[in-house]
Each structure stands twice: as C-alpha cells, then as structure tokens.
Amino acid sequence: MRYPASEKLENIRIVEQSHLPVRRTLARIGIPPTTFYRWYDRYVEHGPEEPEDRPSRSSKVWNRIPDAVREQIVDLALNEPDLSPR
C-alpha cells in the first residue's frame, strides 16, 4: 500500500508523540517497522519534505536490445528465413 507524503508525516508525528514504545504504536496503526524506519530515516536526513512518494522501479530496462541492433536482427531474420527459429 502506498501512503501519501502527508500521511507519512502524520504517522511519524504520531509515533514521536506516543507514550507507547515505537513497535507497539506501529502495530496499533498498522505500519510495518521497516517501512516506518525507512520513512523516518529520510525525514531525519532531509527534513519534512522528503517523505514524498518515489517510483519503486527504475525507468530503465536492463536487458533491452538497442534499436539499431534490433533492426539488424529483424532484417537478418527477414532476409534469411531458413536461419530464423520461426
């Protein structure tokens, strides 16, 4: 589940102001400790504007064939159908 930055900050403040231990507070509000501490580390390091949402994946594909190479492969497959596995 993704939380907006405002909810992350609110949850950080709830935990900071709670009289209960951190793990117990997190259990009551339903947030895994690892998730909370990741948010909290960013909050401490960069301030209140840092818990913004970030993409969870890289936009790059590590195994993508470059377009020029792909065109060469397609041309070879079309020109030499006996060599193609199809």
Residue pairs with C-beta under 8 A, 6 or more apart in sequence:
2 53
3 11
4 53
5 49
5 51
5 52
5 53
8 39
8 43
8 51
9 43
9 48
9 51
11 29
11 31
11 36
11 39
12 36
12 39
12 40
12 43
12 51
14 25
14 29
15 22
15 25
15 26
15 36
15 40
18 25
20 28
22 33
22 36
23 33
26 32
26 33
26 36
39 51
42 50
42 51
43 50
43 51
65 73
76 83
77 83
77 84
77 86
